[in-house]
């Protein structure tokens, strides 16, 4: 069952890549802290889905969200 937030067709906008990488680093750290705090062992696809959910809940513009989704797909 795939998450609706996980956008596998997203494209990287080259002008926004550096900005997106910084945001993605922050989101990954937040996700890892959450997972460790909950003492969970989760698989990669679930981590990707949770990252996608965080991206969708963020207040970034659609172009940046698309770039973030594309970078998550590369993980």
N, C-alpha and C positions, 0 to 999 in steps of 0.2 A: 504494500500500500504506500504509494508515494504522497508526499506532502504537497498541498496546493501551493505552499510558499516556495518550494524548491523549483526554480525556473531553469530548466536545462537548456533552453534556447537563448539565454541571455548572451549579449555580446559585450566585449570590453570596449569602452570609449577611451581611446588612447590618451586624450587630454585629461581624463579624470582618474587614470590608473594609479598614480602616486598617492593621490588623496584617498582613493578607495583602499589601497594597501594599508595605509595608516589606520583607517577606521576598522578594517578587517582584523588587523593585529589586536586592536582593543577589544573587538567583539569576541575573538578567539580566547583571549585571556579571561574575559568575563565568563564565557561558557565553561572553560576549564575550571575556574574557581567554583562555579556553581556545581559542576559535576563532582569535583573533589569534596565539596562541602556536603553534598548529598550521598557521598560514598558510593557512587554508581560506577558500574562498568558498562559502558555502552559502545556500540559498534559505530564504525565510521559513517555509515549512511544516516544513522540517527543524529550524530554530531552535525552533519551537513544540513539535515532538516531543521535542527534547532538553530543553527546559524542563519538559515534562510528565514526562519520566523523572526529572529532578532532584526534582520535587515528590513523585513516588511514592517515591523513595529517602529523602526527608526523614523526620524523626521527629516530624512534626506530627500533630495529631489529624485525624480524617476530615473534620470540619466545615471546618477551616481548609484542608485539602487541596482540598476541593471548591470553596471560594471562590478559591483560587489557580488551579485549573483554569479556572474561569469567567473570571477576569481574563486569563489567557493567551488564551482564546478571543476576547476583545475586542481583542487586539493586531492 
